[in-house]
Amino acid sequence: MQNWLKSESMQITVVAVVVAVAGEFKINPFIGEVFRIGLGSSAFLFLLLLMSHLPYFKTGIAVGATVLLFRITSDGAASADAFSLLDSARTHFSAMLYYVVFGTGMASIHRRLHQLNPLVLGACVSVIDVASNGAELLSRSMAFGLPYFQSGQWILISVIAAVRSYFTTGIYSSIAVSQMRSVHAEQHKRMEQMINVGSGLYGEVFYLRKSMDAIERITAKSHDLYGRLIEEGLPGHGRSVLEITQQIHEVKKDSQRILAGLVKLVDLESAPEMTLAEIVELVAKSNGEYGRMLNKDVRLEKDVGIDYATCHYIPLITVLNNLVANSAEAIEHRGSIRIRVRERGGETEFVVADTGTGIAEQDKDMVFEPGFTTKFNQEGTAATGIGLSHVRDIVGSFEGRFLLLEPGEAAETTFVAAFPTAKLKKEV
C-alpha cells in the first residue's frame, strides 16, 4: 500500500481526483454564465505546495483532463436523455484550460518555491491565478460568443484570486512553520541527548586514562620485581611474577583499544562550540528533570555573569552535571540550587551552591579523596558515579582550581570550579 502511494503517477492521480471533487463546491459570481469559482483551485494550489516534488506541468495537465472528464460524466449522469457530449465538452473545456495554465505558471516558479517570502509567494500565485482565469474566460468567450473584457468581472476575479492565494499560502506557511519547529525541537532534544552522552563518555575516558597510568606503573614495578627475584636466585618466583606481568600487559593492551575507540567518540579537537549560557541552561534542564525523578522539589537558579563561546563544553558539562546532581541528591525534600558563572582574576569560575544537608565537618578533608562517597543504597552499596576527586582532576587538567567554600550565613554547600579563561575561551 505504501509503495502504491509513493508512486508519482498515483500521487498525481490522487491530486487530480481530489481537485475534481473539490471543484464541485462552487459559486457562480456572474449571473447567467457557467463561469464559476470553486474550491478546486484552492485545493490544487495547496496540494502543489504540499507535494512540491511532483512535476507541476504534468500534474496540471492531469488535473485539467480529470476535471473535464469528471464534469462531462456528471452532466451525463444528471440528464442522460438530453445529454450532448460535444456541448458538455465545450462547456467545461475552459475549466480544463484553467488548471493547465495554472500548473504551467506554478512550474515557472517551482525551483524557487521554498526561497520565496510568503508575501511574495502569495503575490506570484495571485498573478498566476488571474492569468489562468483570463485563459478560462477567453476560451469561454470564444466558445459561447460572450464578451471577453468586462471591468467588473476582472476586478472581482483579481480580488478573489488575491484572497484565496494568500489564504491558501498562509495555511501552507503555517503548516510548514509548525513542521520546522517540530523538527527543530526534535533535533535540539537529540543534540542535548548526544551532548549528555558525550559528557558521560568524557568522564569514562578520564577514568580509563587514569587507570592506564596506574596499569603502566604496576607493569613497570612488576617487571622490576621479576628482575630482582632472578638476581636473588629465585627463578620460580620470578617466572610467576613474569606471568603476572604479561597478564597485566594484556589488560593494558585491551584497555588501550577501548580507550582509542572512546577517544574517537569524544573528539574535542573537532568539536563545535557552545556558549557558557547554553552550557548552564543544558545542565539546569537535565538536572531539573533528575530532581523530579527523585521526587524532590528542586528550584534551580542561574546567574551567568560572563558569557563566551568555548569548544571545551564537554568537560565543563561533565563537571557541572556532577556538582549539580550531587546537590540535587543532597536536598532532602525541597530546596534550591544556584549555578553562577563569573570571571575573576583571569579565571572563569563556576559556582554551584545548594541548600541541602551539607557535608559533615569530619568529612570535609576527605571529600576529594578517590573513592570517597557519602551515598549508599538500601543494601549499603556505595554510589558509582564520577566522584569529586575526578572532578578535581578534570579541572586540574586545565590548570584550574577546585575547592569547597566554607558555609556563609545562608549555610549553603558551595563548590567552585575555576578555569583559566584563556584556556576555555574560543579564539576569534
C-alpha positions in Angstrom: 0.0 0.0 0.0 2.8 2.4 0.9 4.7 1.7 -2.4 1.4 2.4 -4.2 1.1 5.8 -2.5 4.7 6.6 -3.1 4.3 6.2 -6.9 4.4 9.6 -8.7 1.7 8.6 -11.0 -0.6 7.5 -8.2 0.1 10.7 -6.3 -0.8 12.8 -9.4 -4.0 10.7 -9.8 -5.0 11.4 -6.1 -4.4 15.1 -6.6 -6.5 15.1 -9.8 -9.4 13.3 -8.2 -9.3 15.5 -5.0 -9.3 18.7 -7.1 -12.1 17.4 -9.4 -14.3 16.7 -6.4 -13.4 19.9 -4.6 -14.3 21.9 -7.7 -17.9 20.9 -7.3 -18.2 23.1 -4.3 -18.5 26.4 -6.1 -20.3 29.7 -6.6 -21.3 31.4 -9.8 -20.3 35.1 -9.5 -21.7 36.1 -12.9 -25.4 35.6 -13.3 -26.3 33.8 -16.5 -22.8 32.4 -17.1 -21.3 29.0 -16.5 -18.1 30.6 -15.2 -17.7 29.5 -11.6 -15.3 29.9 -8.7 -14.9 26.7 -6.7 -12.7 25.1 -4.1 -10.8 23.2 -6.8 -8.3 25.9 -7.5 -7.6 26.4 -3.8 -7.2 22.6 -3.3 -5.0 22.4 -6.4 -2.7 25.2 -5.1 -2.5 23.7 -1.6 -1.6 20.2 -2.9 1.0 21.6 -5.2 2.6 23.4 -2.3 2.4 20.4 -0.1 3.7 18.0 -2.7 6.4 20.1 -4.3 8.3 17.1 -5.5 5.7 16.5 -8.2 6.2 17.8 -11.8 3.8 20.8 -11.8 3.3 21.0 -15.6 2.4 17.3 -15.9 0.2 17.5 -12.8 -1.7 20.5 -14.3 -2.4 18.6 -17.5 -3.6 15.5 -15.5 -5.8 17.6 -13.2 -7.3 19.5 -16.1 -8.1 16.3 -18.0 -9.6 14.7 -14.9 -11.8 17.8 -14.2 -13.1 17.7 -17.8 -13.9 14.0 -17.7 -15.5 14.3 -14.2 -17.8 17.2 -15.2 -18.8 15.5 -18.5 -19.6 12.4 -16.6 -21.6 14.4 -14.1 -23.6 16.1 -16.9 -24.3 12.7 -18.4 -25.5 11.2 -15.1 -27.7 14.3 -14.3 -29.5 14.4 -17.7 -29.0 11.2 -19.6 -31.8 11.9 -22.0 -30.8 15.4 -23.1 -27.0 14.8 -22.8 -24.7 16.0 -25.6 -21.1 15.0 -25.3 -20.0 17.8 -27.6 -21.9 20.5 -25.8 -20.7 19.3 -22.4 -17.1 19.2 -23.6 -17.4 22.7 -25.0 -18.9 23.9 -21.7 -16.2 22.5 -19.5 -13.1 22.7 -21.7 -12.3 26.2 -20.4 -12.1 24.7 -16.8 -9.5 22.2 -18.0 -7.6 25.1 -19.6 -7.6 26.9 -16.3 -5.7 24.0 -14.5 -3.3 23.5 -17.4 -2.3 27.2 -17.3 -2.2 27.3 -13.5 0.1 24.2 -13.5 2.3 25.8 -16.1 2.5 29.1 -14.1 3.4 27.2 -10.9 6.0 25.2 -12.8 7.7 28.5 -13.7 8.4 29.3 -10.0 8.8 25.7 -8.9 12.6 25.9 -8.4 12.4 29.0 -6.2 9.2 28.0 -4.4 10.8 27.5 -1.0 13.0 30.5 -1.3 10.2 33.0 -1.7 8.8 35.0 1.1 5.2 34.1 1.9 4.0 37.6 0.9 5.9 37.4 -2.4 4.7 33.8 -3.0 1.1 34.9 -2.4 1.6 37.7 -5.0 3.1 35.4 -7.6 0.3 32.9 -7.1 -2.3 35.7 -7.4 -0.8 36.7 -10.8 -0.9 33.1 -11.9 -4.5 32.7 -10.8 -5.6 35.8 -12.6 -3.8 34.7 -15.8 -5.4 31.2 -15.5 -8.8 32.8 -15.1 -8.1 35.0 -18.1 -7.3 32.0 -20.2 -10.6 30.4 -19.0 -12.6 33.5 -19.8 -11.0 33.8 -23.2 -11.8 30.2 -24.0 -15.4 30.6 -22.8 -16.0 33.8 -24.7 -14.7 32.2 -27.9 -16.9 29.1 -27.4 -20.1 30.9 -26.5 -19.6 34.3 -28.2 -19.6 36.2 -24.8 -17.8 39.5 -24.3 -14.2 38.9 -23.0 -13.4 42.1 -21.2 -15.8 43.4 -18.5 -14.1 45.6 -15.9 -16.5 44.5 -13.1 -15.6 40.8 -13.8 -11.8 41.4 -13.8 -11.9 43.4 -10.5 -13.9 40.6 -8.8 -11.6 37.9 -10.3 -8.5 39.8 -9.2 -9.8 40.2 -5.6 -10.9 36.6 -5.3 -7.5 35.4 -6.7 -5.6 37.5 -4.2 -7.8 36.4 -1.3 -7.7 32.7 -2.0 -4.0 32.8 -2.9 -2.9 34.4 0.3 -5.4 32.4 2.3 -4.0 29.1 0.9 -0.3 30.1 1.0 -0.9 31.3 4.6 -2.3 27.9 5.7 0.6 26.2 3.9 3.1 28.5 5.6 1.6 27.9 9.0 1.9 24.1 8.5 5.5 24.5 7.2 6.5 26.6 10.2 4.8 24.2 12.6 6.7 21.3 10.9 10.0 23.2 11.1 9.5 24.0 14.8 8.7 20.3 15.4 11.8 19.2 13.6 13.9 21.8 15.3 12.6 20.7 18.7 13.4 17.1 17.9 16.8 17.9 16.7 17.5 20.1 19.8 16.4 17.2 22.0 18.6 14.7 20.2 21.5 17.2 20.4 21.0 17.5 24.1 21.0 13.7 24.5 24.2 13.4 22.4 25.9 16.1 24.5 24.9 14.4 27.7 26.1 11.0 26.4 29.4 12.7 25.3 29.7 14.2 28.8 29.3 10.7 30.3 31.8 9.3 27.8 34.3 12.1 28.6 34.1 11.0 32.3 34.7 7.4 31.4 37.7 8.4 29.2 39.1 10.3 32.0 38.7 7.3 34.4 40.3 5.0 31.8 43.3 7.2 31.2 44.0 7.3 35.0 43.6 3.5 35.1 46.0 3.2 32.1 48.6 5.3 34.0 48.2 3.1 37.1 48.5 -0.1 35.0 51.7 1.3 33.4 53.2 1.9 36.8 52.1 -1.6 38.1 53.6 -3.2 35.0 56.9 -1.4 35.5 57.1 -2.3 39.2 56.1 -5.9 38.4 58.9 -6.2 35.8 61.4 -4.7 38.3 60.3 -7.3 40.9 60.9 -10.1 38.3 64.4 -8.8 37.7 65.2 -8.7 41.4 63.9 -12.2 42.0 66.1 -13.5 39.2 69.1 -11.7 40.7 68.4 -13.2 44.1 68.3 -16.8 42.7 64.5 -17.3 42.8 63.7 -18.2 39.2 60.4 -20.0 40.2 59.0 -16.9 41.8 60.5 -14.8 39.1 58.6 -16.8 36.4 55.3 -16.4 38.4 55.8 -12.7 38.6 56.7 -12.5 34.9 53.4 -14.3 34.0 51.5 -11.8 36.2 53.4 -9.0 34.4 52.4 -10.5 31.0 48.8 -10.7 32.1 48.8 -7.1 33.2 50.3 -6.1 29.9 47.4 -7.9 28.1 44.9 -6.0 30.2 46.8 -2.8 29.3 46.6 -3.6 25.5 42.8 -4.3 25.8 42.4 -1.0 27.7 44.3 0.9 25.1 42.0 -0.4 22.4 38.9 0.6 24.4 40.4 4.0 25.1 41.2 4.6 21.4 37.6 3.9 20.5 36.2 6.2 23.2 38.6 9.0 22.3 37.2 9.0 18.7 33.7 9.4 20.2 34.9 12.3 22.4 37.0 14.2 19.8 37.4 17.6 21.4 39.7 18.8 18.6 36.9 18.9 16.0 34.1 19.8 18.5 31.9 22.8 17.7 31.3 25.4 20.4 28.7 26.3 22.9 28.3 29.4 25.0 28.6 29.3 28.8 24.9 30.3 29.0 23.9 27.4 26.8 26.0 25.0 28.9 24.4 26.2 32.1 20.9 26.0 30.6 21.5 22.4 29.5 22.9 21.4 32.9 19.9 23.1 34.7 17.4 21.4 32.4 18.8 17.9 32.7 19.2 18.1 36.4 15.8 19.7 36.9 14.4 16.5 35.3 16.7 14.5 37.6 15.3 16.3 40.7 11.8 15.5 39.6 12.8 11.9 39.0 13.9 11.8 42.7 10.5 13.2 43.7 12.1 16.4 45.1 11.0 20.0 44.7 14.3 21.5 43.5 14.4 25.1 42.4 17.3 25.9 40.0 18.7 29.4 39.8 21.0 30.6 37.1 23.3 33.6 37.1 25.6 33.9 34.1 27.7 37.0 34.7 30.1 36.3 31.8 29.3 34.6 28.5 31.5 33.5 25.6 31.8 30.5 23.2 34.1 27.5 24.1 34.8 24.2 22.4 35.5 22.6 25.8 31.8 22.3 26.6 32.0 18.5 27.2 34.4 18.7 30.2 32.5 21.7 31.6 29.2 19.9 31.3 30.8 16.8 32.9 32.0 18.9 35.9 28.8 20.9 36.3 26.5 17.9 35.8 28.3 16.1 38.6 28.2 19.0 41.0 24.5 19.9 40.4 23.5 16.2 40.5 25.3 15.9 43.9 23.4 19.0 45.1 20.0 17.5 43.9 20.8 14.3 45.8 21.8 16.3 48.9 18.5 18.1 49.1 16.1 16.1 51.3 12.6 17.1 50.0 12.7 20.8 49.0 15.5 23.2 48.3 17.3 25.3 45.8 20.5 25.0 43.7 22.3 28.1 42.5 24.6 28.0 39.4 26.7 31.1 39.0 29.3 31.9 36.4 31.7 34.8 36.9 35.1 36.0 35.9 37.7 36.9 38.5 41.5 37.4 38.1 41.7 35.8 34.6 39.7 32.8 35.7 36.1 31.8 34.8 34.5 30.5 38.0 31.6 28.1 38.0 30.0 28.2 41.4 27.4 25.6 42.5 25.7 26.2 45.8 22.8 24.2 47.4 20.6 24.2 50.5 20.9 20.5 51.0 22.0 18.6 54.1 25.6 19.8 53.8 28.9 18.0 54.4 29.8 16.8 57.9 32.8 18.6 59.4 34.8 15.3 59.7 34.2 14.6 56.0 35.4 17.9 54.6 39.1 16.9 54.5 38.2 13.6 52.7 35.6 14.7 50.0 38.3 15.0 47.4 39.9 11.6 48.1 39.5 8.9 45.4 36.6 6.5 46.2 35.1 8.7 48.9 31.3 8.8 49.0 28.6 9.5 51.4 25.9 7.9 49.2 24.8 4.3 49.8 21.7 2.5 48.7 19.4 0.4 50.9 21.8 -2.6 50.6 24.7 -0.5 51.7 26.4 -0.4 48.3 28.3 2.8 47.6 27.4 5.0 44.6 29.5 4.5 41.5 29.1 8.0 39.8 32.0 10.2 39.0 33.5 11.4 42.3 34.7 14.8 43.4 38.3 13.5 43.1 37.8 13.1 39.3 36.0 16.5 39.1 39.1 17.9 40.7 41.3 16.1 38.2 39.3 17.3 35.2 39.6 20.9 36.5 43.3 20.3 37.2 43.8 19.1 33.6 43.0 22.7 32.6 45.4 24.0 35.3 42.4 25.2 37.2 41.3 25.1 40.8 38.5 23.2 42.5 37.6 24.0 46.1 34.9 23.7 48.8 34.0 27.0 50.4 33.1 27.5 54.0 29.3 27.9 54.5 28.3 31.6 54.9 25.2 33.0 56.6 22.9 31.0 54.2 24.6 27.8 55.3 24.9 26.7 51.7 27.3 24.0 50.5 29.3 25.7 47.8 31.8 24.3 45.3 33.9 26.4 43.0 35.5 25.2 39.8 37.8 27.9 38.4 39.2 27.5 34.9 41.8 29.8 33.3 39.7 31.9 30.9 42.4 31.8 28.2 42.2 28.0 28.1 38.4 27.9 27.7 37.6 30.9 25.5 37.3 30.4 21.8 39.8 32.4 19.9 38.3 34.9 17.5 
